[in-house]
């Protein structure tokens, strides 16, 4: 799975968590800097806002779709929705790997 697919899978897992019956007590805050596009960073921030609130990810998904439809980010949105969502305990591991990769990219930039 490439980095973009993993990022999309993380976001999709939050957005589909209501549909999957996922235990939302395992939801966690995403550090937006690990995402490689401005759209995915913005989506992560919206997810964080919802995680800090009432965790109505299904409603957030509908809202994001409405705001994205017809914009230059529509394909990015479709790519997120096309990923298979996973439980938070799995996604947490995928996310941790992204954080490590992000730190590695920063270190390489200074070497």
VEXDREN-2710 file (C-alpha; in Angstrom, 1 decimal):
% VEXDREN-2710
k/r/px/py/pz
1/UNK/0.0/0.0/0.0
2/UNK/1.6/3.3/-1.0
3/UNK/1.6/6.4/1.2
4/UNK/-1.4/8.0/-0.4
5/UNK/-3.5/4.9/-0.1
6/UNK/-2.6/4.5/3.6
7/UNK/-3.5/8.2/4.2
8/UNK/-6.8/7.7/2.5
9/UNK/-7.5/4.5/4.4
10/UNK/-6.9/6.3/7.7
11/UNK/-9.3/9.0/6.7
12/UNK/-11.9/6.6/5.3
13/UNK/-11.8/4.5/8.5
14/UNK/-12.9/7.5/10.5
15/UNK/-15.5/8.6/8.0
16/UNK/-17.0/5.1/7.7
17/UNK/-16.8/4.2/11.4
18/UNK/-20.5/4.8/12.0
19/UNK/-21.4/2.5/9.1
20/UNK/-19.0/-0.2/10.2
21/UNK/-20.2/-0.1/13.9
22/UNK/-16.6/0.6/14.9
23/UNK/-15.9/1.2/18.6
24/UNK/-15.4/5.0/18.5
25/UNK/-13.9/5.0/22.0
26/UNK/-10.7/4.0/20.2
27/UNK/-10.7/7.1/17.9
28/UNK/-7.6/9.2/18.2
29/UNK/-6.3/12.6/17.2
30/UNK/-4.5/12.8/13.9
31/UNK/-1.4/15.0/13.4
32/UNK/-2.2/16.7/10.1
33/UNK/1.5/17.2/9.2
34/UNK/1.9/13.5/8.4
35/UNK/-0.6/13.9/5.5
36/UNK/1.0/14.7/2.1
37/UNK/-1.7/16.9/0.5
38/UNK/-3.5/20.0/1.7
39/UNK/-6.9/18.3/1.1
40/UNK/-6.0/15.3/3.3
41/UNK/-4.6/17.6/5.9
42/UNK/-7.8/19.7/5.9
43/UNK/-9.9/16.5/6.1
44/UNK/-7.8/15.2/9.0
45/UNK/-8.4/18.5/10.8
46/UNK/-12.1/18.2/10.3
47/UNK/-12.0/14.7/11.6
48/UNK/-10.0/15.9/14.7
49/UNK/-12.7/18.5/15.4
50/UNK/-15.3/15.7/15.3
51/UNK/-13.2/13.5/17.5
52/UNK/-13.0/16.2/20.1
53/UNK/-16.8/16.6/19.8
54/UNK/-19.5/14.0/19.5
55/UNK/-17.8/11.8/16.9
56/UNK/-20.6/11.9/14.4
57/UNK/-18.3/10.9/11.5
58/UNK/-21.1/9.8/9.2
59/UNK/-22.6/13.3/9.3
60/UNK/-19.1/14.8/8.8
61/UNK/-18.8/12.6/5.7
62/UNK/-22.0/14.0/4.3
63/UNK/-20.9/17.5/5.0
64/UNK/-17.5/17.1/3.5
65/UNK/-19.0/15.5/0.4
66/UNK/-21.4/18.5/-0.1
67/UNK/-18.5/21.0/0.3
68/UNK/-16.2/19.1/-2.0
69/UNK/-18.6/18.3/-4.8
70/UNK/-17.8/20.3/-8.0
71/UNK/-14.5/21.6/-6.6
72/UNK/-10.9/20.7/-7.7
73/UNK/-10.7/18.4/-4.7
74/UNK/-13.6/16.1/-5.8
75/UNK/-11.2/13.4/-7.1
76/UNK/-9.3/13.5/-3.8
77/UNK/-12.6/13.0/-2.0
78/UNK/-13.5/10.1/-4.2
79/UNK/-10.1/8.5/-3.6
80/UNK/-10.6/8.7/0.2
81/UNK/-14.0/7.1/-0.1
82/UNK/-12.7/4.4/-2.4
83/UNK/-10.4/3.0/0.3
84/UNK/-11.5/0.1/2.5
85/UNK/-12.1/1.3/6.1
86/UNK/-10.5/-0.7/8.9
87/UNK/-11.0/-0.8/12.7
88/UNK/-9.3/1.9/14.7
89/UNK/-6.8/-0.6/16.3
90/UNK/-5.5/-1.5/12.8
91/UNK/-5.6/2.1/11.6
92/UNK/-3.7/3.2/14.6
93/UNK/-0.8/1.0/13.6
94/UNK/-0.9/2.3/10.0
95/UNK/-1.0/5.9/11.3
96/UNK/2.0/5.2/13.6
97/UNK/3.9/4.0/10.6
98/UNK/3.1/7.2/8.7
99/UNK/4.3/9.3/11.7
100/UNK/7.6/7.4/11.6
101/UNK/7.9/7.9/7.8
102/UNK/7.2/11.6/8.2
103/UNK/9.9/12.0/10.8
104/UNK/12.3/10.1/8.6
105/UNK/11.5/12.4/5.6
106/UNK/12.3/15.4/7.9
107/UNK/15.6/13.9/9.0
108/UNK/16.6/13.1/5.4
109/UNK/15.9/16.7/4.4
110/UNK/18.6/17.9/6.9
111/UNK/21.2/15.3/6.1
END
